[in-house]
């Protein structure tokens, strides 16, 4: 089973995506289902996602561009999921992850999070996303 780990500078898991599967293999567009666990400080959240596979592929491509220092900002905001995850490189070269998870069932209920991310971990994150995509397409 493929898992995608989002680590902070101390290599602690802040967020994990797991349980990847395609809902309908023969339909276009293809949607990937997966679970997310977020653990930041004393806060935690769990969420199930159904995301167009093209959005995850674009995230992987954008992170690769960031790894090559071609862009300084990546946004993952899957359509209809009330979630956003930003990867930001500041003018000193430090990377930060910032995000928000909203609960559409409870108005004004949201969890915002942020942490520093080590540039050296970016290739591993890209590889994990690629492995997760390959696992659902095979």
SEMI-882586 format. One record per atom (N, C-alpha, C, CB): residue in one letter; x, y, z. Coordinates in steps of 0.2 Angstrom, whole numbers, plus 2048, in hexadecimal, padded with zeros to 3 digits. Atoms other than C-alpha are relative to their C-alpha. Glycine has a CB too. Layout:
<recs>
aXYZ
...
</recs>
This chain:
<recs>
x8047FA800
x800800800
x804806800
x7FB800806
x7FC7FA801
x8078117FB
x7FE805805
x7FF8037F9
x8027FB7FB
x80881F808
x8058067FE
x8027FE807
x7FC7FA802
x80E831805
x800804807
x7FC8057FB
x7FF7FD7F9
x816839815
x8028077FE
x8057FC804
x7FE7F9800
x81784C817
x804801806
x7FA8057FF
x7FC7FF7FA
x82684F823
x802807801
x8067FB800
x7FD7F97FF
x82C85E82C
x807800801
x7FD803807
x7F8800800
x83E86382F
x8037FB804
x802807802
x7FD8057FC
x84085783D
x7FE7F97FE
x7FD802807
x802807803
x83A849832
x7FA7FD803
x8067FC7FF
x8068037FD
x82A84783C
x7FA8007FB
x7FE804806
x806800805
x81A842832
x7FB805802
x7FD7F97FF
x8067FB7FE
x80E851832
x7FA7FE7FC
x8038077FD
x806802804
x80284A824
x8027F97FD
x7FE8057FC
x7FF806804
x80083981C
x7FA7FF7FC
x8017FA805
x805802805
x7F683480D
x8017F87FF
x8018047F9
x800808800
x7F282180C
x7F97FD7FD
x8027FD806
x807804803
x7E5814805
x7FE8037F9
x7FB802805
x8027FE807
x7E681A7F3
x7FD7FA7FC
x8078027FD
x803804805
x7DA8127E7
x7FC8047FB
x7FC7FB803
x8047FD805
x7D18167D7
x7F97FE801
x8037FF7F9
x8078027FF
x7BE8177D9
x7FE7FC7F9
x7FC807800
x802803806
x7BB8137C6
x8068007FB
x7FA8037FD
x7FA800804
x7CA80E7BC
x7FF8027F8
x8037F9800
x8017FF807
x7C28107AB
x7FC8067FE
x7FC7FA7FD
x8037F9801
x7BA8217AD
x8058057FF
x7FB801805
x7FC7FB800
x7C18317A8
x7FC807802
x8038017F8
x7FA8017FD
x7C583B7B1
x8017FB806
x802807803
x7FF8057FB
x7CC82F7BE
x801803806
x8067FB7FE
x8007FE7F9
x7CA8327D0
x8037FC805
x7F9802803
x7FC8047FB
x7D682C7DE
x7FD802807
x808802800
x8027FF7F9
x7CF8297EF
x8067FF805
x7FA7FB801
x7FB8017FB
x7DB82A7FE
x7FE803807
x8078027FE
x8017FD7F9
x7DB82E811
x806804801
x7FF7FA805
x7FA7FB7FD
x7E583C819
x7FF800807
x7FF8077FD
x7FF7FF7F9
x7EB83D82B
x804806801
x8027FA804
x7FC7FA7FF
x7F184E831
x802800808
x7FD8067FE
x7FE8007F9
x7FB84F842
x805806800
x8037FA803
x7FC7FA7FF
x801861846
x7FF802807
x7FE8057FB
x8017FE7F9
x805865858
x7FB7FC803
x7FF808800
x8048047FD
x7F7860862
x7F97FE7FC
x7FE804807
x806801804
x7EA860854
x8017FA7FB
x7FF8067FC
x800805805
x7E6852849
x7F98007FC
x8017F9803
x806800805
x7DA84F83A
x8007FA7FC
x7FF8067FC
x801805805
x7D484182F
x7FB8027FB
x7FF7F9803
x8057FE805
x7CC84381E
x8017FB7FA
x8018077FD
x800804806
x7C783880F
x8008057FA
x7FA7FB800
x8007FC806
x7CB83F7FE
x7FE7FC7FA
x8078037FF
x802803807
x7C483C7EC
x8038067FC
x7F97FE7FF
x7FD7FB803
x7D08467E1
x8017FE7F9
x807802803
x7FE801807
x7D28477CE
x8077FE800
x7FE8067FB
x7F9802800
x7E283D7CA
x8058067FD
x8017FA7FC
x7FC7FB804
x7E884C7BF
x802805805
x7FC8037FB
x7FE7FB7FB
x7E88577CF
x8067FE804
x7FA802804
x7FA8037FC
x7F484B7D8
x8068007FB
x7FE7F9802
x7FA7FF805
x7FF84A7C8
x8038077FF
x7FD7FD7F9
x7FD7F9800
x80085D7C7
x803802806
x7FA8047FF
x7FC7FE7FA
x80585E7D9
x8077FD800
x7FC7FD806
x7F9803800
x8138527D6
x8058047FB
x7FF7F87FD
x7FC7FC805
x81985C7C6
x802807803
x7FC8017FA
x7FE7FA7FD
x81886C7D0
x805800805
x7F9803803
x7FB8017FA
x8228657DF
x8077FF7FC
x7FE7FA804
x7FA801804
x82F85F7D2
x8038077FE
x7FF7FB7FA
x7FE7F9802
x8308717CB
x803804806
x7FA8047FD
x7FD7FD7FA
x8328777DD
x8077FE802
x7FB800806
x7F98037FE
x84086B7E0
x8058027FC
x7FF7F8800
x7FB7FE805
x8498717D1
x800808800
x7FE7FE7F9
x7FF7F97FE
x8478837D8
x7FD8047FA
x807802801
x8037FD805
x83C8887C9
x7FA804802
x7FE7FB7FA
x8067FD7FD
x82D88D7D3
x801801808
x7F97FD7FE
x7FF7FF7F9
x82B8937E5
x7F97FF804
x802807802
x8068017FD
x81988F7E8
x7FC7FB7FC
x7FC807800
x804805802
x80E8807E6
x7F9800804
x8047F9800
x8078007FD
x7FB87F7EA
x7FD7F97FE
x7FC8067FE
x804806801
x7F286E7EC
x7F9802803
x8037FA803
x8077FE7FE
x7DF8737ED
x7FB7FC7FC
x7FF8077FF
x804804804
x7D58647E6
x7F9803800
x8007F9802
x8077FD801
x7C48697DF
x7FB7FC804
x7FE7FF7F9
x8058037FC
x7B68667EB
x8027FD807
x7FD7FB7FC
x7FD8037FA
x7C18607FA
x801805806
x8067FD7FE
x8007FB7FA
x7C1870805
x8077FF803
x7FA7FE805
x7F98007FE
x7D486E807
x8058047FC
x8027F8801
x7FB7FE804
x7E3877802
x8077FF804
x7FF8087FF
x7FA8027FE
x7F5873804
x8058057FC
x8027F9800
x7FB7FC803
x803880800
x8077FE802
x7FE808801
x7F98007FF
x81587E7FE
x8038067FD
x8037F97FB
x7FD7F9801
x81F88E7FF
x807800801
x7FC805804
x7F97FF7FF
x8318927FD
x801808801
x8047FD7FA
x7FF7F87FF
x8368A3805
x8068027FC
x800801807
x7FA7FD803
x8438AF7FF
x8077FD802
x800807800
x7FA8037FD
x8508A680A
x8017F97FD
x800800807
x800807802
x84C895802
x7FD7FB804
x8077FE7FF
x8038057FB
x84388D811
x7F97FE7FD
x7FF804807
x806802802
x83488380D
x7FB7FF805
x8017F97FC
x8068007FB
x823884816
x7FA7FC7FD
x7FF807803
x807802802
x81387A815
x7FB803804
x8007F8801
x8067FD7FD
x803882819
x7FA7FE7FD
x8018087FF
x806802802
x7F287C818
x7FA801804
x8017F87FF
x8067FF7FD
x7E087C81C
x7FB7FA7FE
x7FD8077FF
x805805801
x7D386F81E
x7F9803803
x8017F9803
x8077FD7FE
x7C087581F
x7FC7FA800
x7FE8057FB
x8058047FF
x7B286B825
x7F98037FD
x7FF7FD807
x8067FD803
x7A386F819
x7FA7FE804
x8007FE7F9
x8068027FC
x797866825
x7FF805806
x8017F9803
x8007FC7FA
x79B872833
x8028077FE
x8047FE806
x7FE7F9802
x79B88582E
x805803804
x7FA8047FF
x7FA7FD7FD
x7AB88E832
x8047FB804
x7FD805805
x7FC8057FD
x7B387E838
x8067FF7FB
x7FD7FA802
x7FA801804
x7C587D832
x8067FF804
x8028077FB
x7F98017FD
x7D7878836
x8058027FC
x8017F8802
x7FB7FD804
x7E5882830
x8077FD803
x800808800
x7FA8037FE
x7F787B831
x8068037FC
x8007F8800
x7FA7FE803
x80988082D
x8067FC803
x8008077FF
x7FA8027FD
x81A87982F
x8068017FB
x8007F8802
x7FA800804
x82C87A828
x8017FA7FD
x806803804
x7FE806804
x83186E81B
x8078007FD
x7FB7FF7FA
x7F9800802
x843868817
x8007FF7F8
x8037FB804
x7FF801808
x84786A804
x8037F97FE
x8058067FE
x7FD806802
x85185A805
x7FB7FA800
x8057FE806
x805805800
x841850808
x7FB8017FA
x7FC801807
x8057FF806
x8388577F8
x8017FA7FB
x8028077FD
x800806804
x83F8497ED
x7FC7FA802
x8077FF7FE
x8038067FE
x83983C7F8
x7F8801800
x8027FF808
x8087FF801
x8278447F9
x7FE7FF7F9
x7FF807803
x802801807
x8278457E6
x8007F87FE
x8058047FC
x800808802
x82C8327E5
x7FA7FD803
x8077FE803
x8058047FD
x81F82D7F2
x7F98027FC
x7FF803807
x8067FF804
x8118367E8
x8007FC7FA
x8008087FE
x800804806
x81782E7D8
x7FE7F9801
x8078017FD
x8018077FF
x81781D7E0
x7F87FF802
x8047FE807
x8078007FE
x8058207E7
x7FC8007F9
x7FE805804
x8047FF807
x7FF8257D5
x8017F97FC
x8038067FC
x7FE807803
x8088157CE
x7FC7FB803
x8077FF800
x8038067FD
x80080A7DA
x7F88007FF
x800801808
x807800802
x7EE8107D6
x7FF7FE7F8
x7FD806802
x801801807
x7F180F7C3
x8027F97FE
x8048057FC
x7FE807802
x7F87FD7C3
x7FB7FB802
x8077FE803
</recs>
